[in-house]
Each structure stands twice: as C-alpha cells, then as structure tokens.
Amino acid sequence: MTPAQIKTKAIIQALFPPLLGFGLLALVWQIIASQSSGTFPTPYATLQEAINVFGDPFYRKSINDQGIGWNVLSSLRRVGLGFGLAALVGIPLGFAIGRFQFMGRMFNPIIGLLRPVSPLAWLPIGLLVFKGANPAAIWTIFICSIWPMVINTAIGVQRIPSDYLNVAKVLDLSEWKIFKTVLLPSTLPYMLTGVRLAVGTAWLVIVAAEMLTGGVGIGFWLWDEWNNLNVRHIIIAIVTIGVVGLLLEFLLIKLASAFTYEETAA
C-alpha cells in the first residue's frame, strides 16, 4: 500500500466507528419521533432549529430573552468563579492534609462526612446565607468542586517516595524549598486529575442549580424552554451542554498530559 492509501485507511478507521454510532443514534431518534405523533421532533427538524438558534447566539432583547451564547457564557462564568475559589482553598488544603498527619487527622473526618452529600443539597444553604441566586449557584459549584482537588492532591503528596523527603531533610531544606522541589513536581499529575474531575462535576451541577434558581444560564434556558414546551430547544440545550463539557474535558486532558513525567523528560 502507498503512504496515501495507508493514511486514508487510518482516517477511515478513525472516523467510521463514531459516525456509525451517531448514525445509529439518529436512526433510533427518528423512530421515536415517528411514533410520537408529532410531539417529539425529528433529527432534521431539530437540526434546522439549531441552525436558527446558533445563527444569532448573542442577541439580547431582555433579561429573560437572550441568545444561547450569552446563557453558555453565564454558566461558564459561574463555573469559573466557583471552581477558582475551590482551587484556591482545596489545593493548599490537600497539600497540608497530605504533608502533615495532624492536618489529615483533623480534616479527614469532616471530608468523609461532607463529601457524599449531594451538591444540590447545599443550594438552600447558599440561598439562605447569600440572599441571591447567583452567589448561591457559585457557592454550590465551590462546594462540589473542592473535594476532588483536596483528595487527589492529598493522595499525590502521600504517594511521594519517603526517600525524596528524607534527602530533603538531610539537606536541611526549608518547607518552601521542599514544596517547590519535591511536593509540587511529584504531586502535579494527581492535582491536575483532581482539577479535571472537579471541572466536570462543576459543569454537571451548574445546569441543575440554574434550573432551580433561574436567571441567565444554559440550565435556566433549558428549563424555560421546557415551560414553553419547546422540545427542539431542549434537545439543542442538551447537546450544547454535552459539547461544552466535552471541550472542557479535552482541554484539561491536554493540560494534564503536558505535565506528565514523560513530557517533561522530553
């Protein structure tokens, strides 16, 4: 086979399975739509509506009538704020728990108690304390994002070979030097895994939080379209949420791979 044929075969092998999967999904969708007496839209009708929706995603007529682009950006802004605050608290706390046994004994019972709580269970507390839907949603993102970062960072610190820390102790390095030269490089892959898990969880939770609190956001847009019985817009919102979540996951995987030992050694 020529190099061009080999390349073409590789492309076909890479694209055929996902295209077949999407084709099967569209077929099942079409069958369901054909049996619903017009209440469930067909793939083609939904595609046409999606072209209209994304043809002007940033229009703004009123606070409750904005394009899907503004709603996605509002959700991402809330996720960014809540996630950023969680990183500022969770990553240093994870280092402290992993580095000092006393800190671990103090915080591990609290983490074990609070981590299994559903993130949306914290939403009423946020509404009560912050007296507003937007800060309550950010608080919910914070509380659901912090646990993966704390736990993964602590595990990363605890899995550092004791020889590394013993050498640092022999060299009489300060705690800051130990952090820069031993803890951070060794823990970075674990920390980035926690970050990736936290962002995925945050994006899942913000949609549900916005459905409950209202305002501008992709979750509120989806719920508003349900109240209007606009099923095509509901499906468009679901696909949009999935695509944005996939992009966030892809970006964070690329970021994590850039900091693996193999990459840094190269």
N, C-alpha and C positions, 0 to 999 in steps of 0.2 A: 504493500500500500504506500502511496505517496504521502508526504507530510501533510498536504492539503486534505487528503482523504482521512488521514488519522485525526486531524483537527476537527473535521466535520463530524466524524463518528463520535468524538468525545463530546462535542456540543450537543448532538442528538441524544446521547446517553444521559447528559446532564439535564436537558430540558424536557425530555419525554415523560419521565415519571411525574413531575409536578403538574405538567399540562394535562396528563391523563387524570390525575387526581382532581384538578379543578373542573375538567370536563365531566367527570362523574358527579361532582357536587352540583354543577349546573343542571345535569340531567335529573337528579333527584329533586332539585328545586323546581324544575319545570313540571315534573309530575305532581308535586304537591300543589303548585299553583293551578294546574289544570283541574284538580279535584276540589278546589276551594270555592268554586262558583264566583270568582272574581274578587273575593275578599283578600287573597294573598297575591301580590304582584309577581309577574314572570321575571326571569333574569333580564330579558330585553327591555321591559318597561322600567325596571329598576336602573339599568344602565343609562337609559335615556334621561331619567330624572337625575342621576348622578352627574351627567354632563351639564345639566342646567344648574345644579347646586354648586358644582365646582367651577362653573363658568364665571361666577361672581362671588367668590367665597368671602370677600371682605366688605360687603355692603353693610350699611348701618342706617336703619330707619328709626329705631327706638331702642331702649334698653332691653326690651324683650323680643326684638325683631332684628337680629344681626346674622351675618353670614357664618357659615360653618367654620371658616378660618379664624374668626375672632373667638369663637367658642373653644376651638382647639388650643389657641394661644392662651386663653384664660385658664384652661385646665393645666396646661404646661407650666404657667406661671405659678399656680398654686403648688403644683408638684415640686417645682424648683425651690420655692421658699421652704416648704415643709421638709423636703429632703435635705436641703442645705443646712437647716437648723439641726436636723437629726445627725448629719455628718459631723458638725461642729461639736456636738455633745457625745455622740456614740463612739466615734473612732478614738478620741482620747480616753474615754471611759474603758473601751475594750483593751487598750494598751495597759491601763492601770490595773484592770482585773487580771490580765494575763501575766503581768510583771510582778505584782505583789500579792502574795497569798492572802494577806489580811483583807485587801480590797475584794478579792474573789469571794472570800467567806462572807463578806458584808453584803455584796450586791447579788450574788448568785441566787439566793432565795427570793429576792424581790423580782429578779428577771424570770425565774421559774414560775412565779405566781402570776405575773402580768402578761408574759409573752403569749400564752394560749388564748387570751381574751380577744374576741373579735374586734377588729379595728373600729367598726361602726358603733360598737358599744361605747366608745369614747366620745362619739359625736355629741350626745346630750350634755356631757361634762363641758365640752368646748363651747356649746351654745350658752350654757349657764354662766361660765366664767368670763367669756369674751364678748357676750351680748351681741354677736353678729355672725351671720352665716359664713362669710369669707374667712375670718380668723379661725372659726370653728373647723372649717374644712382643712385649713393649713395645719391646725393642731392635730387633726386626725391623721394626716399624712405624716406628721412628725412622729407620732406615737407608733405607727405601724412600720415606719422606715428604720427606726433606731435599733430594733432588736437584731436584724441580720448583721448590721455593721458591728454592733457590740460583740456579738457571739463569735463571728468569723475572725474579727481582729484579735480577740482574746485567745481563740484556738491557735491562730497563727503564732502569737507570742509564746504560748505554752509548748509548741512543737519545735521551737528553736533548739538545736542541739546544745546540751549543757556545756560542751567543750567551748563553744563560742563565748558563752558568758563567763566561763572560768578564765579564759585567756584575757577577756576584758577586765576581769577583776585583778588578775596578776599585773596587768599593765596599769592598774590604778586609774582607769578611765572614769570620767565623771558620768553621771546619769544621762546628761545631754549627749555626750560622745557615744555612749552605749546605744542610745536611741538612734542616732544618725548612722552609725557604722554597723550596728548589729540588728537591732529590732526592726527598724523601718525596711531595710532591703529584704530581710528574711520574711517579714510579715506581709509585704505588699501584695503578693498574689492572693492571699487569704482575704486581705482587706478589700481588694477590688472585686472578689467574688461576693462579699457581703454587700458592696455598693450595687452590684448588678442585681442581686436578689431584692435589695431594698427599693430600687427604682421600679422594678417590675411590680412589686407589691403596691407601691405608691400609685402607679398608674391604674391598677385594678381598683383601688379603694376610692380614688378621687371621683371616678364615674358614679359609684354608688352614693358617695357623700353628696355630690351635686344633685343627684336625683332627689335626695331628701331635703336639701337646703334651698334649692332654687338658685336664681341668679344667672349669670352668664357662664357657660361651660358646656363641654360636649355631653356630660351626663344630664344636665338640665335640658339641653336641646333634644336629646333622645326622649326624655320624659314628656317634654312639651309636645313633641310630635305624636307620642302615644295618646296624650289627651286629645289631640286633634284627629286621632285615628288615621294618621298618615304612615302607613306601613312601609312604603318605599323609603321614606326618610329614616325610619327606624333601622331598616337594613343598611342604609348608607352610613348611619351613625355607627352601627356595629362594625362594619368593615373599616371605617376610619379609625375607630379605637384600636382594632387589631393591627392595622398598618402602622400607626404611630407607636404602639407598643413593640412591634417587630423592629422598627427603626431604632428605638431606644436600646433594645436588646443587642442589635447588631453593632451599634456604636460602642457600647460598653464592652462587648466581647473583643472588639478590635483594640480598645484601650487596654484591656487586661492582657491580651496577647503581646502587646508592645512592652510589657513589664515582666514577662516571664524570664527565667534564668537563661533559656536558650537564646532569646532575642538579645538580652544584654550582653551575653558572652560573644555574640557575633559582632 
